[in-house]
Amino acid sequence: MIGAQPALAWLTPPAMHEPAGIEPPATLPYRLDETGGIEKPCSNEQPEWRDAQKIDGLEIAASPLCEPDNPYDIAVSVKGANNVSMHTLMQTHFAQDALIKADDLDGDGDPDVIRIKLEVTELNGQSPDGEFLINTFPIAPGIEPGLWVYSPKMVGMGVKHFNSLVANPILRAPSPVIRVEQGDKVYITLENTHYLPHTIHLHGVDHPWLNSEGKDNDGVEEHPVFPGQNHTYEIQTRHAGTMIYHCHVQTAQHMMMGLTGMIIVEENRPNNWLQTFNIGAGHVRHPSVAIKEKFNREYDLVYQSIDKRLASIVQGANDPRLIAQRMNREYNMTESFENYFLLNGRSFPYTLRDGIIVAEENEHIKLNLVNAQRSAAAIHFHGHKATIMAYDGVKAPEGSQITRDVFDIAPAQRLDLDLYTKNDGLHSYGPGLWMFHDHVVTGTTTDGLEPGGNMSILAYRHLLDAQGMPHMHDEMFDQVFTKNYYEKKLPVWGSGKYGDALGEAGMLAPDYVRIAGFGLAVGLLLGLIIFIVVALNRKLSQ
């Protein structure tokens, strides 16, 4: 026995490098929010959020959308976490230092020192506790690609409740739209709670190259903010306009994973309390003073695309070393595809839940567009022609403010549009449920299947139902509000009176009435033959 010990030690020496080889026990979560079959077009979870609100003295406009923003989130986004009641703050997931507004430096009735804290959150990532995804955020029925987003610093769970895997509403794509006022002193701190390094690059925003501490203020790749670290970027912009912010570490991958947001610098006005965060973009329920002077309402429109192969990397590993290896060394961006196309974080039909533009006749509606896709887009409005007011945050001269119905927009570019709903045959053809979408035709597909992608509807208010869904679409709702459709298990025209002609190829369903009739006829014939045979036998036997 003693002689065998040296031989055993020789055969089992410790290696210089060992794989972790640690697999946690798999668990099966209890999912109250999992859906199967045909979904309801509108979940209608918080119908009271659609109403006009007054919270802590702040007036918040009504929003008829199926999934409106939490009005308490809007109150904190306008007043700052330091200027609302604890009751209001507790109705949100904002941390107490997520947004601080103070110091009316110019004496015009609104705060001029704005302190913002952002984190990086993973959506639809692999859970370390088992074979399931956590912080789920479906972009369409049954489709949950991995995503990264900037999010306001938050408290509490990342999911809705203990029995849910669904991300709470403050954690969603796209990264939030940020609004500040011209001349404000703005401090944006990235508290990196993620497992990879990131930065914030203020693309198009007037900012010095170094911050007040003499450190990087441009968010470039050479100065990453590593996990567990934080860094503050400082701006006091002199120029108003629509800009963007994005991560500049492994830029191609991180932007396509979702780390791009819109930042809008509003014109300076007295008593200009801005909605600093517009979570998920879409309808701005507390627009700036300058917007109210010229427009009836305002919408932020963020167009994104996702490569499902890139997105799946974070769903196949928990080890950040493996994720970095697969994303930065094995994945080749030059061989990538855009499989999913999003408007404000959703693909059709989910774009109908919070991506509809609501209009009335004879209105001016401000639209702020950014292309966060890898490819160019050509946004087209049915039934309307809008006017370009600004390109990339720079106001267009009067002679260049072109009115058209297709708007070419390259990656990272921005457009400010005036959508005028006057029924004059030019600006508008009249009320309706008018589609708007990317006319680069892949933009209206989801993994190659249409209808999908970034299509949505410009809806006149009277053509929406009480839950904010468009009328006259019931048959389509039954078709597309199911994951079976986007898993390509259903034909495009598989129901209705044309289902037999245009549905699944193959044998038709049997005609049971004819089969029953045929069986009855054969049975009667056999009975008659038997009766005749029996009768003849009796006659012959007599």
VEXDREN-2710 file (C-alpha; in Angstrom, 1 decimal):
% VEXDREN-2710
k/r/px/py/pz
1/MET/0.0/0.0/0.0
2/ILE/2.8/2.3/1.0
3/GLY/4.6/1.5/-2.3
4/ALA/1.6/2.4/-4.3
5/GLN/1.3/6.0/-3.0
6/PRO/4.3/7.4/-5.0
7/ALA/2.9/5.9/-8.2
8/LEU/-0.5/7.4/-7.5
9/ALA/1.0/10.8/-6.9
10/TRP/3.0/10.6/-10.1
11/LEU/-0.1/9.7/-12.1
12/THR/-2.3/12.5/-10.6
13/PRO/-0.2/15.7/-10.5
14/PRO/-2.0/19.1/-10.3
15/ALA/-2.1/21.0/-13.6
16/MET/-0.8/24.5/-14.0
17/HIS/-4.2/25.5/-15.5
18/GLU/-7.5/23.8/-14.6
19/PRO/-11.0/24.3/-16.1
20/ALA/-13.5/25.5/-13.5
21/GLY/-15.7/22.5/-14.1
22/ILE/-18.3/23.8/-11.7
23/GLU/-21.9/23.4/-12.7
24/PRO/-24.6/24.6/-10.3
25/PRO/-27.6/22.3/-9.8
26/ALA/-30.3/22.9/-12.4
27/THR/-33.5/24.3/-11.1
28/LEU/-36.9/24.8/-12.7
29/PRO/-38.3/28.3/-12.0
30/TYR/-42.0/28.8/-11.2
31/ARG/-43.1/31.1/-14.0
32/LEU/-46.4/32.8/-13.5
33/ASP/-46.0/35.0/-16.5
34/GLU/-45.2/32.4/-19.1
35/THR/-47.7/32.4/-22.0
36/GLY/-48.8/29.8/-24.3
37/GLY/-51.2/29.7/-27.3
38/ILE/-52.6/33.0/-28.5
39/GLU/-51.8/36.0/-26.4
40/LYS/-54.1/38.9/-25.6
41/PRO/-53.1/41.8/-27.9
42/CYS/-53.1/44.1/-24.8
43/SER/-52.2/42.7/-21.4
44/ASN/-54.0/45.7/-19.8
45/GLU/-52.0/45.3/-16.6
46/GLN/-52.1/49.0/-15.5
47/PRO/-55.1/50.7/-17.3
48/GLU/-55.0/53.6/-14.8
49/TRP/-51.6/54.6/-16.0
50/ARG/-53.2/55.8/-19.3
51/ASP/-55.0/58.6/-17.5
52/ALA/-53.7/62.2/-17.1
53/GLN/-52.0/62.3/-13.8
54/LYS/-51.0/64.9/-11.2
55/ILE/-48.2/63.6/-9.0
56/ASP/-46.4/65.8/-6.4
57/GLY/-47.9/68.8/-8.2
58/LEU/-46.6/67.7/-11.6
59/GLU/-49.0/67.5/-14.6
60/ILE/-48.5/64.3/-16.7
61/ALA/-50.3/64.0/-20.0
62/ALA/-52.6/61.1/-20.8
63/SER/-51.4/58.3/-23.0
64/PRO/-54.0/56.0/-24.7
65/LEU/-51.3/53.3/-25.5
66/CYS/-51.8/49.7/-24.4
67/GLU/-48.7/49.7/-22.3
68/PRO/-48.2/53.3/-21.1
69/ASP/-45.2/54.3/-18.9
70/ASN/-45.5/54.3/-15.1
71/PRO/-46.5/57.9/-14.3
72/TYR/-44.4/57.7/-11.1
73/ASP/-41.3/57.0/-13.2
74/ILE/-42.2/60.1/-15.2
75/ALA/-42.6/62.2/-12.0
76/VAL/-39.1/61.2/-10.8
77/SER/-37.7/61.7/-14.3
78/VAL/-39.0/65.3/-14.3
79/LYS/-38.4/66.4/-10.7
80/GLY/-35.5/64.2/-9.7
81/ALA/-35.4/61.6/-6.9
82/ASN/-34.5/64.4/-4.4
83/ASN/-37.6/66.5/-5.2
84/VAL/-40.4/64.0/-4.9
85/SER/-42.1/62.4/-2.0
86/MET/-40.9/59.1/-0.6
87/HIS/-44.3/57.7/-1.6
88/THR/-43.7/58.6/-5.2
89/LEU/-40.1/57.3/-5.2
90/MET/-41.3/54.0/-3.7
91/GLN/-43.7/53.4/-6.7
92/THR/-40.6/53.2/-8.9
93/HIS/-37.3/51.2/-9.1
94/PHE/-35.2/54.3/-9.1
95/ALA/-32.3/54.5/-6.6
96/GLN/-32.3/57.7/-4.4
97/ASP/-29.3/59.0/-6.3
98/ALA/-30.3/57.8/-9.8
99/LEU/-31.3/61.4/-10.7
100/ILE/-30.5/64.5/-8.7
101/LYS/-31.7/67.9/-9.8
102/ALA/-30.5/71.1/-8.0
103/ASP/-29.2/74.6/-8.1
104/ASP/-31.1/77.1/-10.3
105/LEU/-27.9/78.8/-11.4
106/ASP/-29.5/81.2/-13.9
107/GLY/-32.6/82.0/-11.7
108/ASP/-35.2/81.0/-14.4
109/GLY/-37.2/78.6/-12.2
110/ASP/-35.7/75.2/-13.1
111/PRO/-32.7/73.2/-11.9
112/ASP/-29.4/73.6/-13.8
113/VAL/-27.2/71.0/-12.1
114/ILE/-28.2/67.5/-13.2
115/ARG/-26.6/64.4/-11.8
116/ILE/-27.4/61.1/-13.6
117/LYS/-26.3/57.6/-12.6
118/LEU/-26.5/54.8/-15.1
119/GLU/-25.8/51.0/-14.9
120/VAL/-25.5/48.3/-17.6
121/THR/-28.1/45.6/-17.4
122/GLU/-28.3/42.3/-19.2
123/LEU/-31.7/41.2/-20.5
124/ASN/-32.5/37.6/-21.5
125/GLY/-29.2/36.3/-20.2
126/GLN/-28.5/32.8/-18.9
127/SER/-29.2/32.3/-15.3
128/PRO/-26.5/30.8/-13.1
129/ASP/-29.1/28.8/-11.3
130/GLY/-30.3/26.6/-14.2
131/GLU/-31.2/26.2/-17.8
132/PHE/-33.4/29.3/-18.2
133/LEU/-33.1/33.0/-18.9
134/ILE/-33.4/35.8/-16.4
135/ASN/-34.6/39.4/-16.7
136/THR/-36.6/38.3/-19.7
137/PHE/-37.7/41.0/-22.1
138/PRO/-39.5/39.5/-25.2
139/ILE/-39.3/41.6/-28.3
140/ALA/-42.1/39.6/-30.0
141/PRO/-44.1/36.5/-29.1
142/GLY/-41.6/33.9/-27.9
143/ILE/-38.5/35.8/-29.0
144/GLU/-36.0/36.7/-26.3
145/PRO/-32.6/37.6/-27.7
146/GLY/-29.7/38.5/-25.3
147/LEU/-29.5/42.3/-24.9
148/TRP/-27.5/44.9/-22.9
149/VAL/-29.0/48.2/-22.0
150/TYR/-28.0/51.3/-20.0
151/SER/-30.5/51.7/-17.2
152/PRO/-31.0/54.3/-14.5
153/LYS/-29.4/53.2/-11.2
154/MET/-32.1/51.1/-9.5
155/VAL/-33.0/49.4/-6.3
156/GLY/-34.9/46.1/-5.7
157/MET/-35.1/43.1/-7.8
158/GLY/-34.4/43.0/-11.5
159/VAL/-37.5/41.0/-12.1
160/LYS/-41.2/41.9/-11.5
161/HIS/-41.7/39.8/-8.4
162/PHE/-40.4/36.6/-6.7
163/ASN/-42.4/34.2/-8.9
164/SER/-41.3/36.0/-12.2
165/LEU/-38.3/35.9/-14.5
166/VAL/-39.6/38.9/-16.5
167/ALA/-37.6/42.1/-16.1
168/ASN/-39.2/44.9/-14.2
169/PRO/-40.4/47.8/-16.5
170/ILE/-37.5/50.1/-15.8
171/LEU/-35.1/47.4/-17.3
172/ARG/-36.0/47.3/-21.0
173/ALA/-34.7/48.1/-24.5
174/PRO/-33.9/50.6/-25.8
175/SER/-31.5/52.4/-23.5
176/PRO/-33.5/55.3/-22.0
177/VAL/-33.7/58.6/-23.9
178/ILE/-32.0/61.3/-21.8
179/ARG/-33.1/65.0/-21.9
180/VAL/-31.1/67.9/-20.5
181/GLU/-31.4/71.7/-21.1
182/GLN/-29.0/73.8/-23.0
183/GLY/-26.4/75.2/-20.6
184/ASP/-27.1/72.7/-17.8
185/LYS/-24.1/71.3/-15.9
186/VAL/-24.7/67.6/-16.4
187/TYR/-22.7/64.8/-14.6
188/ILE/-23.4/61.3/-16.0
189/THR/-21.8/58.6/-13.9
190/LEU/-21.5/55.1/-15.2
191/GLU/-21.5/52.7/-12.2
192/ASN/-20.4/49.5/-13.9
193/THR/-22.2/46.7/-12.2
194/HIS/-21.8/44.5/-15.3
195/TYR/-19.2/41.8/-15.9
196/LEU/-17.4/43.4/-18.8
197/PRO/-15.9/46.9/-19.2
198/HIS/-17.9/49.7/-20.8
199/THR/-17.9/53.4/-21.4
200/ILE/-20.3/56.2/-22.3
201/HIS/-19.4/58.2/-25.5
202/LEU/-21.5/61.4/-25.9
203/HIS/-21.8/61.2/-29.7
204/GLY/-22.6/64.7/-31.1
205/VAL/-22.9/66.2/-27.6
206/ASP/-20.9/69.3/-26.9
207/HIS/-18.3/68.2/-24.2
208/PRO/-14.7/68.8/-23.3
209/TRP/-12.1/66.1/-23.9
210/LEU/-11.2/65.9/-20.2
211/ASN/-13.5/66.2/-17.2
212/SER/-12.8/68.5/-14.2
213/GLU/-10.5/65.9/-12.7
214/GLY/-8.4/65.8/-15.8
215/LYS/-9.6/62.3/-16.7
216/ASP/-11.2/60.9/-19.9
217/ASN/-14.4/62.7/-20.8
218/ASP/-14.9/61.2/-24.3
219/GLY/-15.7/57.6/-23.3
220/VAL/-13.2/56.1/-25.7
221/GLU/-12.0/52.5/-25.7
222/GLU/-8.6/53.3/-24.2
223/HIS/-10.3/54.3/-20.9
224/PRO/-12.8/51.6/-20.1
225/VAL/-14.8/51.5/-16.9
226/PHE/-14.1/48.0/-15.5
227/PRO/-16.6/46.0/-13.5
228/GLY/-17.0/47.4/-10.0
229/GLN/-15.6/50.8/-11.0
230/ASN/-17.4/54.1/-11.8
231/HIS/-16.6/57.1/-13.9
232/THR/-18.2/60.5/-14.4
233/TYR/-18.6/62.3/-17.7
234/GLU/-19.3/66.0/-17.6
235/ILE/-21.1/68.3/-20.1
236/GLN/-22.4/71.8/-20.2
237/THR/-23.6/71.8/-23.8
238/ARG/-23.9/75.1/-25.7
239/HIS/-25.9/73.6/-28.6
240/ALA/-29.4/72.2/-28.6
241/GLY/-30.3/69.2/-30.7
242/THR/-30.9/65.4/-30.9
243/MET/-27.7/63.4/-30.2
244/ILE/-26.9/59.9/-29.1
245/TYR/-24.7/58.1/-26.4
246/HIS/-23.2/54.7/-26.7
247/CYS/-20.5/52.4/-25.5
248/HIS/-17.1/52.7/-27.2
249/VAL/-15.6/49.5/-25.9
250/GLN/-15.6/46.7/-28.6
251/THR/-17.9/49.2/-30.2
252/ALA/-19.4/47.1/-33.0
253/GLN/-20.5/44.3/-30.7
254/HIS/-21.6/46.5/-27.7
255/MET/-23.7/48.8/-29.8
256/MET/-25.4/46.0/-31.6
257/MET/-26.0/44.4/-28.2
258/GLY/-28.1/47.5/-27.3
259/LEU/-25.8/50.0/-25.6
260/THR/-27.0/53.0/-27.6
261/GLY/-29.5/55.6/-26.5
262/MET/-30.8/59.0/-27.6
263/ILE/-29.7/62.2/-25.7
264/ILE/-31.7/65.4/-26.5
265/VAL/-30.5/68.8/-25.5
266/GLU/-33.5/71.1/-25.2
267/GLU/-33.5/74.8/-25.9
268/ASN/-33.2/76.9/-22.7
269/ARG/-36.5/78.3/-21.4
270/PRO/-37.8/79.5/-18.0
271/ASN/-39.5/77.0/-15.8
272/ASN/-38.3/74.2/-18.1
273/TRP/-38.6/71.0/-16.0
274/LEU/-37.6/68.3/-18.4
275/GLN/-38.5/64.6/-18.5
276/THR/-34.8/63.6/-18.1
277/PHE/-35.5/59.9/-18.6
278/ASN/-37.9/58.5/-21.3
279/ILE/-37.8/54.9/-20.4
280/GLY/-38.2/52.7/-23.5
281/ALA/-38.5/55.9/-25.7
282/GLY/-42.0/56.4/-27.3
283/HIS/-44.5/59.0/-26.1
284/VAL/-43.0/61.9/-24.1
285/ARG/-45.7/62.6/-21.5
286/HIS/-44.0/65.8/-20.1
287/PRO/-42.5/67.6/-23.1
288/SER/-40.2/70.7/-22.7
289/VAL/-41.5/74.3/-22.8
290/ALA/-40.0/74.8/-26.3
291/ILE/-41.8/71.7/-27.6
292/LYS/-45.1/72.8/-26.1
293/GLU/-44.8/76.2/-27.9
294/LYS/-44.8/74.5/-31.3
295/PHE/-46.2/71.0/-31.1
296/ASN/-49.2/69.1/-29.8
297/ARG/-47.2/66.0/-28.7
298/GLU/-43.8/64.4/-29.0
299/TYR/-42.4/60.9/-29.7
300/ASP/-38.9/59.4/-29.5
301/LEU/-38.3/56.6/-32.1
302/VAL/-35.2/54.4/-31.7
303/TYR/-34.6/51.9/-34.5
304/GLN/-32.3/48.9/-33.6
305/SER/-31.3/45.6/-35.1
306/ILE/-30.0/42.4/-33.5
307/ASP/-27.8/39.6/-34.8
308/LYS/-29.3/36.5/-33.1
309/ARG/-25.9/34.7/-33.2
310/LEU/-24.2/37.6/-31.3
311/ALA/-27.2/37.8/-29.0
312/SER/-27.0/34.1/-28.2
313/ILE/-23.5/34.3/-26.8
314/VAL/-24.7/35.6/-23.4
315/GLN/-27.2/32.8/-23.3
316/GLY/-24.6/30.1/-23.6
317/ALA/-22.2/30.9/-20.7
318/ASN/-22.0/32.6/-17.4
319/ASP/-18.2/32.9/-17.2
320/PRO/-17.2/36.5/-18.4
321/ARG/-14.0/35.1/-19.8
322/LEU/-15.9/32.7/-22.1
323/ILE/-18.3/35.5/-23.1
324/ALA/-15.4/37.8/-23.9
325/GLN/-13.6/35.1/-25.9
326/ARG/-16.7/34.2/-27.9
327/MET/-17.8/37.8/-28.5
328/ASN/-14.4/39.4/-29.2
329/ARG/-12.2/36.6/-30.7
330/GLU/-14.5/34.0/-32.2
331/TYR/-17.5/36.1/-33.4
332/ASN/-16.8/37.9/-36.6
333/MET/-18.8/41.1/-37.1
334/THR/-18.0/41.2/-40.8
335/GLU/-20.0/37.9/-41.1
336/SER/-22.9/39.1/-39.0
337/PHE/-26.6/39.3/-40.0
338/GLU/-29.4/41.4/-38.8
339/ASN/-32.2/39.0/-37.8
340/TYR/-34.4/41.1/-35.7
341/PHE/-35.5/44.7/-36.3
342/LEU/-36.8/46.8/-33.4
343/LEU/-38.7/50.0/-32.9
344/ASN/-38.3/51.2/-29.3
345/GLY/-37.2/47.8/-28.2
346/ARG/-40.0/45.8/-29.8
347/SER/-40.8/44.0/-33.1
348/PHE/-44.3/43.7/-34.6
349/PRO/-46.9/42.9/-33.2
350/TYR/-45.5/44.1/-29.8
351/THR/-44.8/47.5/-31.5
352/LEU/-48.6/48.0/-31.3
353/ARG/-48.5/47.9/-27.5
354/ASP/-46.3/50.9/-26.9
355/GLY/-44.9/52.0/-30.3
356/ILE/-48.0/53.5/-31.9
357/ILE/-48.0/57.2/-32.7
358/VAL/-51.4/58.7/-31.7
359/ALA/-52.7/61.7/-33.7
360/GLU/-55.7/64.0/-34.2
361/GLU/-56.4/66.1/-37.2
362/ASN/-54.6/69.4/-37.7
363/GLU/-51.8/68.7/-35.2
364/HIS/-48.0/69.2/-35.3
365/ILE/-46.3/66.2/-33.8
366/LYS/-42.5/66.2/-33.1
367/LEU/-40.7/63.0/-34.0
368/ASN/-37.1/62.4/-32.9
369/LEU/-35.6/59.5/-34.9
370/VAL/-32.2/57.7/-34.3
371/ASN/-30.9/54.8/-36.3
372/ALA/-29.1/52.5/-33.9
373/GLN/-29.1/49.7/-36.5
374/ARG/-26.0/48.3/-38.2
375/SER/-27.6/49.1/-41.6
376/ALA/-29.2/52.1/-43.2
377/ALA/-33.0/52.6/-42.8
378/ALA/-35.6/54.3/-45.0
379/ILE/-38.5/55.2/-42.7
380/HIS/-41.8/55.6/-44.6
381/PHE/-45.1/57.0/-43.3
382/HIS/-48.3/55.8/-45.1
383/GLY/-50.8/58.6/-45.8
384/HIS/-48.5/61.4/-44.6
385/LYS/-45.5/63.5/-45.5
386/ALA/-43.4/64.9/-42.7
387/THR/-40.9/67.7/-42.8
388/ILE/-37.2/67.4/-41.8
389/MET/-36.4/70.2/-39.3
390/ALA/-32.9/69.0/-38.2
391/TYR/-30.1/66.6/-39.2
392/ASP/-27.8/65.1/-36.5
393/GLY/-28.9/67.8/-34.0
394/VAL/-28.3/70.7/-36.4
395/LYS/-31.2/72.7/-37.5
396/ALA/-31.7/72.7/-41.3
397/PRO/-31.9/76.0/-43.1
398/GLU/-35.4/76.9/-44.3
399/GLY/-34.7/75.9/-47.8
400/SER/-33.4/72.5/-46.7
401/GLN/-36.4/71.6/-44.6
402/ILE/-37.7/69.0/-47.1
403/THR/-41.2/67.5/-46.9
404/ARG/-41.3/63.8/-48.0
405/ASP/-42.7/60.4/-47.1
406/VAL/-39.4/58.4/-47.0
407/PHE/-36.5/59.4/-44.8
408/ASP/-33.1/57.9/-45.4
409/ILE/-31.1/57.6/-42.2
410/ALA/-27.6/56.1/-41.9
411/PRO/-26.3/54.3/-38.8
412/ALA/-26.0/56.7/-35.8
413/GLN/-27.7/59.5/-37.6
414/ARG/-30.7/61.5/-36.2
415/LEU/-33.6/63.3/-37.7
416/ASP/-36.1/65.8/-36.2
417/LEU/-39.4/65.6/-38.0
418/ASP/-42.5/67.8/-38.0
419/LEU/-45.5/65.5/-38.7
420/TYR/-48.4/67.8/-39.7
421/THR/-51.8/66.1/-39.8
422/LYS/-53.6/68.7/-41.9
423/ASN/-55.9/66.8/-44.4
424/ASP/-54.8/68.7/-47.5
425/GLY/-53.6/65.8/-49.7
426/LEU/-49.9/66.7/-49.0
427/HIS/-49.2/66.6/-45.3
428/SER/-52.0/64.1/-44.7
429/TYR/-54.5/62.1/-46.7
430/GLY/-57.0/62.1/-43.8
431/PRO/-57.6/60.1/-40.6
432/GLY/-56.9/56.4/-40.6
433/LEU/-54.7/53.6/-39.2
434/TRP/-51.7/54.4/-41.3
435/MET/-48.7/52.0/-41.2
436/PHE/-45.1/53.4/-40.8
437/HIS/-42.1/51.2/-41.3
438/ASP/-38.6/50.8/-42.7
439/HIS/-38.8/50.6/-46.5
440/VAL/-35.5/48.7/-46.6
441/VAL/-37.7/45.6/-46.8
442/THR/-35.8/43.4/-44.3
443/GLY/-36.8/45.9/-41.7
444/THR/-40.4/44.6/-41.6
445/THR/-39.3/41.0/-41.0
446/THR/-38.5/39.0/-37.9
447/ASP/-35.8/36.4/-38.6
448/GLY/-37.0/36.6/-42.2
449/LEU/-40.7/36.3/-41.5
450/GLU/-43.2/39.0/-42.4
451/PRO/-45.2/40.7/-40.9
452/GLY/-42.6/41.6/-38.2
453/GLY/-39.8/43.9/-37.6
454/ASN/-40.2/47.6/-36.9
455/MET/-43.6/48.2/-38.5
456/SER/-46.1/50.1/-36.4
457/ILE/-49.1/52.4/-36.9
458/LEU/-49.8/56.1/-37.0
459/ALA/-53.3/55.9/-35.5
460/TYR/-56.0/58.6/-35.2
461/ARG/-57.4/58.5/-31.7
462/HIS/-61.0/57.6/-32.6
463/LEU/-59.8/54.4/-34.3
464/LEU/-58.2/53.0/-31.2
465/ASP/-60.2/50.9/-28.7
466/ALA/-60.3/51.5/-25.0
467/GLN/-57.1/49.6/-24.5
468/GLY/-55.2/51.5/-27.2
469/MET/-55.3/48.8/-29.8
470/PRO/-56.3/49.6/-33.4
471/HIS/-59.7/48.5/-34.7
472/MET/-60.2/46.2/-37.7
473/HIS/-57.2/44.1/-36.9
474/ASP/-58.8/41.2/-35.0
475/GLU/-58.1/38.5/-37.6
476/MET/-54.4/39.5/-37.8
477/PHE/-54.1/39.6/-34.0
478/ASP/-55.2/35.9/-33.8
479/GLN/-52.6/35.1/-36.4
480/VAL/-49.5/36.9/-35.0
481/PHE/-50.0/37.2/-31.3
482/THR/-48.6/33.6/-30.8
483/LYS/-45.1/32.3/-30.6
484/ASN/-46.1/29.5/-32.9
485/TYR/-46.2/32.0/-35.8
486/TYR/-42.7/33.3/-35.2
487/GLU/-41.4/29.8/-34.7
488/LYS/-42.7/29.3/-38.3
489/LYS/-45.1/26.5/-37.3
490/LEU/-48.1/28.3/-38.8
491/PRO/-48.8/29.3/-42.4
492/VAL/-49.0/33.0/-43.2
493/TRP/-52.6/32.7/-44.3
494/GLY/-53.6/29.6/-42.4
495/SER/-57.0/30.7/-41.1
496/GLY/-60.2/32.2/-42.5
497/LYS/-62.0/31.4/-45.7
498/TYR/-58.8/31.2/-47.7
499/GLY/-57.1/28.8/-45.3
500/ASP/-57.7/25.7/-47.4
501/ALA/-56.3/27.4/-50.5
502/LEU/-53.4/29.3/-49.0
503/GLY/-52.6/27.3/-45.8
504/GLU/-50.5/24.2/-45.3
505/ALA/-49.8/22.2/-48.4
506/GLY/-50.8/18.5/-48.3
507/MET/-53.9/16.5/-47.9
508/LEU/-57.1/18.4/-47.1
509/ALA/-59.0/17.7/-44.0
510/PRO/-61.6/15.0/-44.6
511/ASP/-65.3/15.8/-45.3
512/TYR/-66.9/14.0/-42.4
513/VAL/-70.4/14.6/-43.7
514/ARG/-69.6/12.9/-47.0
515/ILE/-67.9/10.1/-45.2
516/ALA/-70.9/9.5/-42.9
517/GLY/-73.2/9.7/-45.9
518/PHE/-71.1/7.2/-47.9
519/GLY/-71.0/4.8/-44.9
520/LEU/-74.8/5.1/-44.5
521/ALA/-75.4/4.4/-48.2
522/VAL/-73.1/1.4/-48.2
523/GLY/-74.7/0.1/-45.0
524/LEU/-78.2/0.4/-46.6
525/LEU/-77.0/-1.3/-49.8
526/LEU/-75.5/-4.2/-47.8
527/GLY/-78.6/-4.5/-45.8
528/LEU/-80.7/-4.6/-48.9
529/ILE/-78.5/-7.3/-50.5
530/ILE/-78.7/-9.4/-47.3
531/PHE/-82.4/-9.0/-47.2
532/ILE/-82.8/-10.1/-50.8
533/VAL/-80.5/-13.1/-50.3
534/VAL/-82.4/-14.2/-47.1
535/ALA/-85.7/-13.8/-48.9
536/LEU/-84.5/-15.8/-51.9
537/ASN/-83.2/-18.6/-49.6
538/ARG/-86.6/-18.8/-47.8
539/LYS/-88.4/-18.9/-51.1
540/LEU/-86.2/-21.7/-52.5
541/SER/-86.5/-23.8/-49.3
542/GLN/-90.3/-23.8/-49.5
END
